[in-house]
Amino acid sequence: MRRHYGENKAARQAAWLAQFNDIVTTRAPALSGRIEWPSAIYLYNAGRTPEAAADEYCIARNIEWGDA
């Protein structure tokens, strides 16, 4: 992940969560506003990329592309 002078941990986490949200809601638009954020934060803290975390999140919830 690209780091910039003055970017703090909260900004990096917010950017990661925004990417994660975009990926998950692209796969299942009905999940917009319904993401379980504690799970997403766990995946962030585990060091997953937003793409890998979205895959894991969708697999754990049996979500296929276009499902909700």
PQR file with spaces between the fields and no chain letter, atoms N, CA, C, O and H, PARSE charges and radii, in Angstrom:
ATOM       1  N    MET     1       0.844   -1.173    0.000 -0.4000 1.5000
ATOM       2  CA   MET     1       0.000    0.000    0.000 -0.0000 2.0000
ATOM       3  C    MET     1       0.891    1.238    0.000  0.5500 1.7000
ATOM       4  O    MET     1       1.877    1.319    0.732 -0.5500 1.4000
ATOM       5  N    ARG     2       0.523    2.181   -0.825 -0.4000 1.5000
ATOM       6  CA   ARG     2       1.268    3.427   -0.952 -0.0000 2.0000
ATOM       7  C    ARG     2       1.105    4.262    0.320  0.5500 1.7000
ATOM       8  O    ARG     2      -0.001    4.408    0.840 -0.5500 1.4000
ATOM       9  H    ARG     2      -0.279    2.116   -1.420  0.4000 1.0000
ATOM      10  N    ARG     3       2.199    4.796    0.804 -0.4000 1.5000
ATOM      11  CA   ARG     3       2.152    5.656    1.987 -0.0000 2.0000
ATOM      12  C    ARG     3       2.631    7.035    1.621  0.5500 1.7000
ATOM      13  O    ARG     3       3.536    7.200    0.802 -0.5500 1.4000
ATOM      14  H    ARG     3       3.097    4.677    0.382  0.4000 1.0000
ATOM      15  N    HIS     4       2.032    8.000    2.220 -0.4000 1.5000
ATOM      16  CA   HIS     4       2.358    9.391    1.935 -0.0000 2.0000
ATOM      17  C    HIS     4       2.646   10.100    3.243  0.5500 1.7000
ATOM      18  O    HIS     4       2.030    9.819    4.271 -0.5500 1.4000
ATOM      19  H    HIS     4       1.297    7.866    2.885  0.4000 1.0000
ATOM      20  N    TYR     5       3.589   11.020    3.188 -0.4000 1.5000
ATOM      21  CA   TYR     5       3.894   11.795    4.382 -0.0000 2.0000
ATOM      22  C    TYR     5       2.628   12.478    4.871  0.5500 1.7000
ATOM      23  O    TYR     5       1.936   13.132    4.091 -0.5500 1.4000
ATOM      24  H    TYR     5       4.090   11.248    2.353  0.4000 1.0000
ATOM      25  N    GLY     6       2.326   12.337    6.117 -0.4000 1.5000
ATOM      26  CA   GLY     6       1.150   12.963    6.694 -0.0000 2.0000
ATOM      27  C    GLY     6      -0.070   12.053    6.708  0.5500 1.7000
ATOM      28  O    GLY     6      -1.081   12.388    7.325 -0.5500 1.4000
ATOM      29  H    GLY     6       2.888   11.805    6.751  0.4000 1.0000
ATOM      30  N    GLU     7       0.009   10.907    6.037 -0.4000 1.5000
ATOM      31  CA   GLU     7      -1.103    9.974    6.061 -0.0000 2.0000
ATOM      32  C    GLU     7      -0.984    9.133    7.330  0.5500 1.7000
ATOM      33  O    GLU     7       0.050    8.507    7.566 -0.5500 1.4000
ATOM      34  H    GLU     7       0.831   10.635    5.536  0.4000 1.0000
ATOM      35  N    ASN     8      -2.016    9.117    8.130 -0.4000 1.5000
ATOM      36  CA   ASN     8      -1.944    8.370    9.382 -0.0000 2.0000
ATOM      37  C    ASN     8      -2.685    7.038    9.265  0.5500 1.7000
ATOM      38  O    ASN     8      -3.261    6.711    8.228 -0.5500 1.4000
ATOM      39  H    ASN     8      -2.856    9.626    7.938  0.4000 1.0000
ATOM      40  N    LYS     9      -2.651    6.286   10.357 -0.4000 1.5000
ATOM      41  CA   LYS     9      -3.257    4.956   10.360 -0.0000 2.0000
ATOM      42  C    LYS     9      -4.753    5.023   10.064  0.5500 1.7000
ATOM      43  O    LYS     9      -5.277    4.183    9.332 -0.5500 1.4000
ATOM      44  H    LYS     9      -2.184    6.552   11.200  0.4000 1.0000
ATOM      45  N    ALA    10      -5.429    5.994   10.614 -0.4000 1.5000
ATOM      46  CA   ALA    10      -6.869    6.115   10.390 -0.0000 2.0000
ATOM      47  C    ALA    10      -7.184    6.365    8.914  0.5500 1.7000
ATOM      48  O    ALA    10      -8.156    5.826    8.386 -0.5500 1.4000
ATOM      49  H    ALA    10      -5.003    6.676   11.209  0.4000 1.0000
ATOM      50  N    ALA    11      -6.373    7.172    8.259 -0.4000 1.5000
ATOM      51  CA   ALA    11      -6.589    7.446    6.838 -0.0000 2.0000
ATOM      52  C    ALA    11      -6.332    6.193    6.001  0.5500 1.7000
ATOM      53  O    ALA    11      -7.074    5.924    5.055 -0.5500 1.4000
ATOM      54  H    ALA    11      -5.584    7.610    8.689  0.4000 1.0000
ATOM      55  N    ARG    12      -5.292    5.424    6.335 -0.4000 1.5000
ATOM      56  CA   ARG    12      -5.020    4.180    5.607 -0.0000 2.0000
ATOM      57  C    ARG    12      -6.151    3.179    5.799  0.5500 1.7000
ATOM      58  O    ARG    12      -6.568    2.513    4.851 -0.5500 1.4000
ATOM      59  H    ARG    12      -4.690    5.643    7.103  0.4000 1.0000
ATOM      60  N    GLN    13      -6.650    3.074    7.037 -0.4000 1.5000
ATOM      61  CA   GLN    13      -7.739    2.150    7.313 -0.0000 2.0000
ATOM      62  C    GLN    13      -9.005    2.589    6.582  0.5500 1.7000
ATOM      63  O    GLN    13      -9.706    1.748    6.020 -0.5500 1.4000
ATOM      64  H    GLN    13      -6.312    3.615    7.807  0.4000 1.0000
ATOM      65  N    ALA    14      -9.308    3.859    6.577 -0.4000 1.5000
ATOM      66  CA   ALA    14     -10.496    4.359    5.874 -0.0000 2.0000
ATOM      67  C    ALA    14     -10.407    4.087    4.380  0.5500 1.7000
ATOM      68  O    ALA    14     -11.402    3.710    3.760 -0.5500 1.4000
ATOM      69  H    ALA    14      -8.739    4.543    7.034  0.4000 1.0000
ATOM      70  N    ALA    15      -9.227    4.273    3.794 -0.4000 1.5000
ATOM      71  CA   ALA    15      -9.050    4.010    2.368 -0.0000 2.0000
ATOM      72  C    ALA    15      -9.230    2.518    2.077  0.5500 1.7000
ATOM      73  O    ALA    15      -9.859    2.150    1.085 -0.5500 1.4000
ATOM      74  H    ALA    15      -8.419    4.579    4.298  0.4000 1.0000
ATOM      75  N    TRP    16      -8.683    1.669    2.932 -0.4000 1.5000
ATOM      76  CA   TRP    16      -8.816    0.229    2.760 -0.0000 2.0000
ATOM      77  C    TRP    16     -10.285   -0.183    2.852  0.5500 1.7000
ATOM      78  O    TRP    16     -10.770   -0.944    2.015 -0.5500 1.4000
ATOM      79  H    TRP    16      -8.172    1.968    3.738  0.4000 1.0000
ATOM      80  N    LEU    17     -10.988    0.314    3.861 -0.4000 1.5000
ATOM      81  CA   LEU    17     -12.393   -0.028    4.044 -0.0000 2.0000
ATOM      82  C    LEU    17     -13.247    0.465    2.878  0.5500 1.7000
ATOM      83  O    LEU    17     -14.205   -0.202    2.489 -0.5500 1.4000
ATOM      84  H    LEU    17     -10.594    0.933    4.541  0.4000 1.0000
ATOM      85  N    ALA    18     -12.910    1.619    2.321 -0.4000 1.5000
ATOM      86  CA   ALA    18     -13.640    2.129    1.160 -0.0000 2.0000
ATOM      87  C    ALA    18     -13.441    1.215   -0.044  0.5500 1.7000
ATOM      88  O    ALA    18     -14.394    0.925   -0.767 -0.5500 1.4000
ATOM      89  H    ALA    18     -12.132    2.161    2.637  0.4000 1.0000
ATOM      90  N    GLN    19     -12.203    0.757   -0.263 -0.4000 1.5000
ATOM      91  CA   GLN    19     -11.943   -0.178   -1.365 -0.0000 2.0000
ATOM      92  C    GLN    19     -12.701   -1.487   -1.145  0.5500 1.7000
ATOM      93  O    GLN    19     -13.316   -2.018   -2.070 -0.5500 1.4000
ATOM      94  H    GLN    19     -11.429    0.992    0.325  0.4000 1.0000
ATOM      95  N    PHE    20     -12.654   -1.998    0.075 -0.4000 1.5000
ATOM      96  CA   PHE    20     -13.361   -3.227    0.427 -0.0000 2.0000
ATOM      97  C    PHE    20     -14.857   -3.069    0.156  0.5500 1.7000
ATOM      98  O    PHE    20     -15.475   -3.944   -0.450 -0.5500 1.4000
ATOM      99  H    PHE    20     -12.154   -1.566    0.826  0.4000 1.0000
ATOM     100  N    ASN    21     -15.431   -1.966    0.601 -0.4000 1.5000
ATOM     101  CA   ASN    21     -16.851   -1.697    0.396 -0.0000 2.0000
ATOM     102  C    ASN    21     -17.188   -1.666   -1.090  0.5500 1.7000
ATOM     103  O    ASN    21     -18.192   -2.239   -1.513 -0.5500 1.4000
ATOM     104  H    ASN    21     -14.929   -1.255    1.093  0.4000 1.0000
ATOM     105  N    ASP    22     -16.355   -1.000   -1.880 -0.4000 1.5000
ATOM     106  CA   ASP    22     -16.600   -0.909   -3.320 -0.0000 2.0000
ATOM     107  C    ASP    22     -16.598   -2.288   -3.975  0.5500 1.7000
ATOM     108  O    ASP    22     -17.446   -2.576   -4.819 -0.5500 1.4000
ATOM     109  H    ASP    22     -15.540   -0.534   -1.537  0.4000 1.0000
ATOM     110  N    ILE    23     -15.658   -3.133   -3.592 -0.4000 1.5000
ATOM     111  CA   ILE    23     -15.553   -4.471   -4.175 -0.0000 2.0000
ATOM     112  C    ILE    23     -16.760   -5.320   -3.790  0.5500 1.7000
ATOM     113  O    ILE    23     -17.364   -5.969   -4.644 -0.5500 1.4000
ATOM     114  H    ILE    23     -14.969   -2.899   -2.906  0.4000 1.0000
ATOM     115  N    VAL    24     -17.112   -5.317   -2.505 -0.4000 1.5000
ATOM     116  CA   VAL    24     -18.230   -6.144   -2.042 -0.0000 2.0000
ATOM     117  C    VAL    24     -19.545   -5.668   -2.657  0.5500 1.7000
ATOM     118  O    VAL    24     -20.346   -6.493   -3.096 -0.5500 1.4000
ATOM     119  H    VAL    24     -16.622   -4.790   -1.811  0.4000 1.0000
ATOM     120  N    THR    25     -19.785   -4.361   -2.700 -0.4000 1.5000
ATOM     121  CA   THR    25     -21.054   -3.873   -3.244 -0.0000 2.0000
ATOM     122  C    THR    25     -21.116   -4.009   -4.767  0.5500 1.7000
ATOM     123  O    THR    25     -22.206   -4.022   -5.340 -0.5500 1.4000
ATOM     124  H    THR    25     -19.134   -3.691   -2.344  0.4000 1.0000
ATOM     125  N    THR    26     -19.963   -4.109   -5.425 -0.4000 1.5000
ATOM     126  CA   THR    26     -19.967   -4.408   -6.857 -0.0000 2.0000
ATOM     127  C    THR    26     -20.420   -5.844   -7.081  0.5500 1.7000
ATOM     128  O    THR    26     -21.164   -6.129   -8.020 -0.5500 1.4000
ATOM     129  H    THR    26     -19.078   -4.098   -4.960  0.4000 1.0000
ATOM     130  N    ARG    27     -19.974   -6.736   -6.223 -0.4000 1.5000
ATOM     131  CA   ARG    27     -20.353   -8.144   -6.344 -0.0000 2.0000
ATOM     132  C    ARG    27     -21.812   -8.373   -5.986  0.5500 1.7000
ATOM     133  O    ARG    27     -22.508   -9.141   -6.650 -0.5500 1.4000
ATOM     134  H    ARG    27     -19.370   -6.504   -5.461  0.4000 1.0000
ATOM     135  N    ALA    28     -22.272   -7.705   -4.934 -0.4000 1.5000
ATOM     136  CA   ALA    28     -23.645   -7.888   -4.453 -0.0000 2.0000
ATOM     137  C    ALA    28     -24.212   -6.517   -4.096  0.5500 1.7000
ATOM     138  O    ALA    28     -24.115   -6.092   -2.945 -0.5500 1.4000
ATOM     139  H    ALA    28     -21.706   -7.081   -4.395  0.4000 1.0000
ATOM     140  N    PRO    29     -24.801   -5.823   -5.063 -0.5600 1.5000
ATOM     141  CA   PRO    29     -25.298   -4.463   -4.827  0.2800 2.0000
ATOM     142  C    PRO    29     -26.292   -4.345   -3.670  0.5500 1.7000
ATOM     143  O    PRO    29     -26.383   -3.288   -3.046 -0.5500 1.4000
ATOM     144  N    ALA    30     -27.031   -5.407   -3.379 -0.4000 1.5000
ATOM     145  CA   ALA    30     -27.997   -5.348   -2.287 -0.0000 2.0000
ATOM     146  C    ALA    30     -27.328   -5.234   -0.915  0.5500 1.7000
ATOM     147  O    ALA    30     -27.994   -4.918    0.072 -0.5500 1.4000
ATOM     148  H    ALA    30     -26.957   -6.266   -3.886  0.4000 1.0000
ATOM     149  N    LEU    31     -26.026   -5.487   -0.845 -0.4000 1.5000
ATOM     150  CA   LEU    31     -25.306   -5.374    0.429 -0.0000 2.0000
ATOM     151  C    LEU    31     -24.873   -3.947    0.732  0.5500 1.7000
ATOM     152  O    LEU    31     -24.256   -3.697    1.768 -0.5500 1.4000
ATOM     153  H    LEU    31     -25.486   -5.744   -1.647  0.4000 1.0000
ATOM     154  N    SER    32     -25.178   -3.025   -0.139 -0.4000 1.5000
ATOM     155  CA   SER    32     -24.818   -1.633    0.097 -0.0000 2.0000
ATOM     156  C    SER    32     -25.452   -1.168    1.406  0.5500 1.7000
ATOM     157  O    SER    32     -26.673   -1.192    1.559 -0.5500 1.4000
ATOM     158  H    SER    32     -25.679   -3.227   -0.980  0.4000 1.0000
ATOM     159  N    GLY    33     -24.617   -0.751    2.334 -0.4000 1.5000
ATOM     160  CA   GLY    33     -25.088   -0.315    3.646 -0.0000 2.0000
ATOM     161  C    GLY    33     -25.331   -1.437    4.624  0.5500 1.7000
ATOM     162  O    GLY    33     -25.796   -1.190    5.737 -0.5500 1.4000
ATOM     163  H    GLY    33     -23.625   -0.732    2.210  0.4000 1.0000
ATOM     164  N    ARG    34     -25.028   -2.670    4.242 -0.4000 1.5000
ATOM     165  CA   ARG    34     -25.296   -3.824    5.107 -0.0000 2.0000
ATOM     166  C    ARG    34     -24.043   -4.637    5.414  0.5500 1.7000
ATOM     167  O    ARG    34     -24.150   -5.787    5.840 -0.5500 1.4000
ATOM     168  H    ARG    34     -24.650   -2.871    3.338  0.4000 1.0000
ATOM     169  N    ILE    35     -22.877   -4.071    5.210 -0.4000 1.5000
ATOM     170  CA   ILE    35     -21.634   -4.800    5.474 -0.0000 2.0000
ATOM     171  C    ILE    35     -21.407   -4.884    6.982  0.5500 1.7000
ATOM     172  O    ILE    35     -21.651   -3.924    7.712 -0.5500 1.4000
ATOM     173  H    ILE    35     -22.790   -3.137    4.864  0.4000 1.0000
ATOM     174  N    GLU    36     -20.949   -6.017    7.425 -0.4000 1.5000
ATOM     175  CA   GLU    36     -20.626   -6.215    8.839 -0.0000 2.0000
ATOM     176  C    GLU    36     -19.234   -5.640    9.082  0.5500 1.7000
ATOM     177  O    GLU    36     -18.230   -6.310    8.839 -0.5500 1.4000
ATOM     178  H    GLU    36     -20.751   -6.797    6.831  0.4000 1.0000
ATOM     179  N    TRP    37     -19.177   -4.413    9.556 -0.4000 1.5000
ATOM     180  CA   TRP    37     -17.906   -3.705    9.687 -0.0000 2.0000
ATOM     181  C    TRP    37     -16.936   -4.334   10.678  0.5500 1.7000
ATOM     182  O    TRP    37     -15.730   -4.273   10.436 -0.5500 1.4000
ATOM     183  H    TRP    37     -19.992   -3.869    9.754  0.4000 1.0000
ATOM     184  N    PRO    38     -17.388   -4.940   11.788 -0.5600 1.5000
ATOM     185  CA   PRO    38     -16.397   -5.618   12.645  0.2800 2.0000
ATOM     186  C    PRO    38     -15.637   -6.715   11.902  0.5500 1.7000
ATOM     187  O    PRO    38     -14.443   -6.916   12.126 -0.5500 1.4000
ATOM     188  N    SER    39     -16.333   -7.415   11.022 -0.4000 1.5000
ATOM     189  CA   SER    39     -15.672   -8.444   10.216 -0.0000 2.0000
ATOM     190  C    SER    39     -14.682   -7.818    9.244  0.5500 1.7000
ATOM     191  O    SER    39     -13.577   -8.331    9.061 -0.5500 1.4000
ATOM     192  H    SER    39     -17.303   -7.252   10.839  0.4000 1.0000
ATOM     193  N    ALA    40     -15.072   -6.717    8.623 -0.4000 1.5000
ATOM     194  CA   ALA    40     -14.191   -6.031    7.682 -0.0000 2.0000
ATOM     195  C    ALA    40     -12.945   -5.507    8.395  0.5500 1.7000
ATOM     196  O    ALA    40     -11.840   -5.620    7.865 -0.5500 1.4000
ATOM     197  H    ALA    40     -15.969   -6.301    8.771  0.4000 1.0000
ATOM     198  N    ILE    41     -13.107   -4.943    9.573 -0.4000 1.5000
ATOM     199  CA   ILE    41     -11.964   -4.427   10.334 -0.0000 2.0000
ATOM     200  C    ILE    41     -11.048   -5.567   10.760  0.5500 1.7000
ATOM     201  O    ILE    41      -9.827   -5.413   10.774 -0.5500 1.4000
ATOM     202  H    ILE    41     -14.005   -4.851   10.003  0.4000 1.0000
ATOM     203  N    TYR    42     -11.635   -6.716   11.108 -0.4000 1.5000
ATOM     204  CA   TYR    42     -10.820   -7.885   11.432 -0.0000 2.0000
ATOM     205  C    TYR    42      -9.943   -8.277   10.247  0.5500 1.7000
ATOM     206  O    TYR    42      -8.754   -8.551   10.409 -0.5500 1.4000
ATOM     207  H    TYR    42     -12.627   -6.842   11.096  0.4000 1.0000
ATOM     208  N    LEU    43     -10.537   -8.301    9.055 -0.4000 1.5000
ATOM     209  CA   LEU    43      -9.774   -8.666    7.861 -0.0000 2.0000
ATOM     210  C    LEU    43      -8.691   -7.632    7.561  0.5500 1.7000
ATOM     211  O    LEU    43      -7.603   -7.989    7.111 -0.5500 1.4000
ATOM     212  H    LEU    43     -11.503   -8.079    8.924  0.4000 1.0000
ATOM     213  N    TYR    44      -8.981   -6.363    7.808 -0.4000 1.5000
ATOM     214  CA   TYR    44      -7.970   -5.307    7.642 -0.0000 2.0000
ATOM     215  C    TYR    44      -6.803   -5.533    8.609  0.5500 1.7000
ATOM     216  O    TYR    44      -5.637   -5.481    8.218 -0.5500 1.4000
ATOM     217  H    TYR    44      -9.866   -6.074    8.174  0.4000 1.0000
ATOM     218  N    ASN    45      -7.139   -5.784    9.869 -0.4000 1.5000
ATOM     219  CA   ASN    45      -6.095   -5.984   10.884 -0.0000 2.0000
ATOM     220  C    ASN    45      -5.315   -7.274   10.651  0.5500 1.7000
ATOM     221  O    ASN    45      -4.177   -7.399   11.103 -0.5500 1.4000
ATOM     222  H    ASN    45      -8.086   -5.827   10.186  0.4000 1.0000
ATOM     223  N    ALA    46      -5.914   -8.230    9.954 -0.4000 1.5000
ATOM     224  CA   ALA    46      -5.226   -9.485    9.639 -0.0000 2.0000
ATOM     225  C    ALA    46      -4.241   -9.308    8.490  0.5500 1.7000
ATOM     226  O    ALA    46      -3.474  -10.221    8.184 -0.5500 1.4000
ATOM     227  H    ALA    46      -6.838   -8.129    9.587  0.4000 1.0000
ATOM     228  N    GLY    47      -4.258   -8.134    7.847 -0.4000 1.5000
ATOM     229  CA   GLY    47      -3.283   -7.850    6.800 -0.0000 2.0000
ATOM     230  C    GLY    47      -3.694   -8.275    5.404  0.5500 1.7000
ATOM     231  O    GLY    47      -2.855   -8.341    4.506 -0.5500 1.4000
ATOM     232  H    GLY    47      -4.882   -7.393    8.095  0.4000 1.0000
ATOM     233  N    ARG    48      -4.963   -8.561    5.210 -0.4000 1.5000
ATOM     234  CA   ARG    48      -5.430   -8.968    3.892 -0.0000 2.0000
ATOM     235  C    ARG    48      -5.532   -7.750    2.964  0.5500 1.7000
ATOM     236  O    ARG    48      -5.730   -6.628    3.429 -0.5500 1.4000
ATOM     237  H    ARG    48      -5.645   -8.507    5.940  0.4000 1.0000
ATOM     238  N    THR    49      -5.398   -7.971    1.680 -0.4000 1.5000
ATOM     239  CA   THR    49      -5.652   -6.902    0.709 -0.0000 2.0000
ATOM     240  C    THR    49      -7.168   -6.737    0.615  0.5500 1.7000
ATOM     241  O    THR    49      -7.902   -7.658    0.974 -0.5500 1.4000
ATOM     242  H    THR    49      -5.237   -8.882    1.303  0.4000 1.0000
ATOM     243  N    PRO    50      -7.657   -5.589    0.143 -0.5600 1.5000
ATOM     244  CA   PRO    50      -9.108   -5.430    0.006  0.2800 2.0000
ATOM     245  C    PRO    50      -9.742   -6.489   -0.897  0.5500 1.7000
ATOM     246  O    PRO    50     -10.857   -6.942   -0.638 -0.5500 1.4000
ATOM     247  N    GLU    51      -9.034   -6.883   -1.954 -0.4000 1.5000
ATOM     248  CA   GLU    51      -9.560   -7.895   -2.866 -0.0000 2.0000
ATOM     249  C    GLU    51      -9.665   -9.256   -2.176  0.5500 1.7000
ATOM     250  O    GLU    51     -10.694   -9.925   -2.268 -0.5500 1.4000
ATOM     251  H    GLU    51      -8.128   -6.515   -2.165  0.4000 1.0000
ATOM     252  N    ALA    52      -8.607   -9.660   -1.492 -0.4000 1.5000
ATOM     253  CA   ALA    52      -8.612  -10.946   -0.794 -0.0000 2.0000
ATOM     254  C    ALA    52      -9.638  -10.948    0.332  0.5500 1.7000
ATOM     255  O    ALA    52     -10.312  -11.952    0.564 -0.5500 1.4000
ATOM     256  H    ALA    52      -7.771   -9.117   -1.417  0.4000 1.0000
ATOM     257  N    ALA    53      -9.754   -9.829    1.028 -0.4000 1.5000
ATOM     258  CA   ALA    53     -10.724   -9.729    2.113 -0.0000 2.0000
ATOM     259  C    ALA    53     -12.151   -9.817    1.578  0.5500 1.7000
ATOM     260  O    ALA    53     -13.001  -10.464    2.188 -0.5500 1.4000
ATOM     261  H    ALA    53      -9.206   -9.013    0.840  0.4000 1.0000
ATOM     262  N    ALA    54     -12.417   -9.177    0.453 -0.4000 1.5000
ATOM     263  CA   ALA    54     -13.752   -9.243   -0.150 -0.0000 2.0000
ATOM     264  C    ALA    54     -14.068  -10.677   -0.570  0.5500 1.7000
ATOM     265  O    ALA    54     -15.192  -11.143   -0.381 -0.5500 1.4000
ATOM     266  H    ALA    54     -11.727   -8.650   -0.043  0.4000 1.0000
ATOM     267  N    ASP    55     -13.085  -11.381   -1.139 -0.4000 1.5000
ATOM     268  CA   ASP    55     -13.279  -12.789   -1.495 -0.0000 2.0000
ATOM     269  C    ASP    55     -13.641  -13.600   -0.259  0.5500 1.7000
ATOM     270  O    ASP    55     -14.613  -14.355   -0.264 -0.5500 1.4000
ATOM     271  H    ASP    55     -12.172  -11.003   -1.293  0.4000 1.0000
ATOM     272  N    GLU    56     -12.853  -13.438    0.794 -0.4000 1.5000
ATOM     273  CA   GLU    56     -13.081  -14.198    2.027 -0.0000 2.0000
ATOM     274  C    GLU    56     -14.440  -13.851    2.641  0.5500 1.7000
ATOM     275  O    GLU    56     -15.163  -14.738    3.095 -0.5500 1.4000
ATOM     276  H    GLU    56     -12.064  -12.824    0.798  0.4000 1.0000
ATOM     277  N    TYR    57     -14.781  -12.574    2.654 -0.4000 1.5000
ATOM     278  CA   TYR    57     -16.057  -12.106    3.204 -0.0000 2.0000
ATOM     279  C    TYR    57     -17.226  -12.731    2.439  0.5500 1.7000
ATOM     280  O    TYR    57     -18.178  -13.224    3.044 -0.5500 1.4000
ATOM     281  H    TYR    57     -14.193  -11.853    2.285  0.4000 1.0000
ATOM     282  N    CYS    58     -17.149  -12.708    1.123 -0.4000 1.5000
ATOM     283  CA   CYS    58     -18.229  -13.254    0.307 -0.0000 2.0000
ATOM     284  C    CYS    58     -18.325  -14.773    0.435  0.5500 1.7000
ATOM     285  O    CYS    58     -19.427  -15.320    0.489 -0.5500 1.4000
ATOM     286  H    CYS    58     -16.375  -12.308    0.631  0.4000 1.0000
ATOM     287  N    ILE    59     -17.200  -15.447    0.483 -0.4000 1.5000
ATOM     288  CA   ILE    59     -17.204  -16.901    0.642 -0.0000 2.0000
ATOM     289  C    ILE    59     -17.813  -17.288    1.987  0.5500 1.7000
ATOM     290  O    ILE    59     -18.610  -18.224    2.056 -0.5500 1.4000
ATOM     291  H    ILE    59     -16.305  -15.002    0.439  0.4000 1.0000
ATOM     292  N    ALA    60     -17.450  -16.582    3.049 -0.4000 1.5000
ATOM     293  CA   ALA    60     -17.960  -16.899    4.381 -0.0000 2.0000
ATOM     294  C    ALA    60     -19.467  -16.702    4.484  0.5500 1.7000
ATOM     295  O    ALA    60     -20.125  -17.324    5.318 -0.5500 1.4000
ATOM     296  H    ALA    60     -16.802  -15.822    2.993  0.4000 1.0000
ATOM     297  N    ARG    61     -20.007  -15.838    3.637 -0.4000 1.5000
ATOM     298  CA   ARG    61     -21.442  -15.551    3.677 -0.0000 2.0000
ATOM     299  C    ARG    61     -22.202  -16.158    2.503  0.5500 1.7000
ATOM     300  O    ARG    61     -23.366  -15.825    2.277 -0.5500 1.4000
ATOM     301  H    ARG    61     -19.473  -15.333    2.959  0.4000 1.0000
ATOM     302  N    ASN    62     -21.546  -17.051    1.751 -0.4000 1.5000
ATOM     303  CA   ASN    62     -22.148  -17.719    0.595 -0.0000 2.0000
ATOM     304  C    ASN    62     -22.743  -16.730   -0.392  0.5500 1.7000
ATOM     305  O    ASN    62     -23.862  -16.918   -0.869 -0.5500 1.4000
ATOM     306  H    ASN    62     -20.601  -17.322    1.935  0.4000 1.0000
ATOM     307  N    ILE    63     -21.996  -15.675   -0.699 -0.4000 1.5000
ATOM     308  CA   ILE    63     -22.440  -14.649   -1.639 -0.0000 2.0000
ATOM     309  C    ILE    63     -21.750  -14.902   -2.968  0.5500 1.7000
ATOM     310  O    ILE    63     -20.524  -14.991   -3.036 -0.5500 1.4000
ATOM     311  H    ILE    63     -21.087  -15.522   -0.311  0.4000 1.0000
ATOM     312  N    GLU    64     -22.538  -15.017   -4.014 -0.4000 1.5000
ATOM     313  CA   GLU    64     -22.011  -15.156   -5.361 -0.0000 2.0000
ATOM     314  C    GLU    64     -22.119  -13.805   -6.041  0.5500 1.7000
ATOM     315  O    GLU    64     -22.802  -12.912   -5.541 -0.5500 1.4000
ATOM     316  H    GLU    64     -23.534  -14.945   -3.959  0.4000 1.0000
ATOM     317  N    TRP    65     -21.449  -13.644   -7.179 -0.4000 1.5000
ATOM     318  CA   TRP    65     -21.546  -12.393   -7.942 -0.0000 2.0000
ATOM     319  C    TRP    65     -23.009  -12.128   -8.252  0.5500 1.7000
ATOM     320  O    TRP    65     -23.701  -12.994   -8.786 -0.5500 1.4000
ATOM     321  H    TRP    65     -20.894  -14.370   -7.585  0.4000 1.0000
ATOM     322  N    GLY    66     -23.478  -10.938   -7.920 -0.4000 1.5000
ATOM     323  CA   GLY    66     -24.846  -10.537   -8.223 -0.0000 2.0000
ATOM     324  C    GLY    66     -25.867  -10.981   -7.195  0.5500 1.7000
ATOM     325  O    GLY    66     -27.039  -10.618   -7.305 -0.5500 1.4000
ATOM     326  H    GLY    66     -22.916  -10.235   -7.486  0.4000 1.0000
ATOM     327  N    ASP    67     -25.457  -11.762   -6.189 -0.4000 1.5000
ATOM     328  CA   ASP    67     -26.387  -12.200   -5.135 -0.0000 2.0000
ATOM     329  C    ASP    67     -26.516  -11.143   -4.063  0.5500 1.7000
ATOM     330  O    ASP    67     -25.768  -10.166   -4.022 -0.5500 1.4000
ATOM     331  H    ASP    67     -24.505  -12.057   -6.099  0.4000 1.0000
ATOM     332  N    ALA    68     -27.469  -11.363   -3.214 -0.4000 1.5000
ATOM     333  CA   ALA    68     -27.612  -10.519   -2.023 -0.0000 2.0000
ATOM     334  C    ALA    68     -28.365  -11.254   -0.961  0.5500 1.7000
ATOM     335  O    ALA    68     -28.591  -10.713    0.122 -0.5500 1.4000
ATOM     336  H    ALA    68     -28.076  -12.156   -3.248  0.4000 1.0000
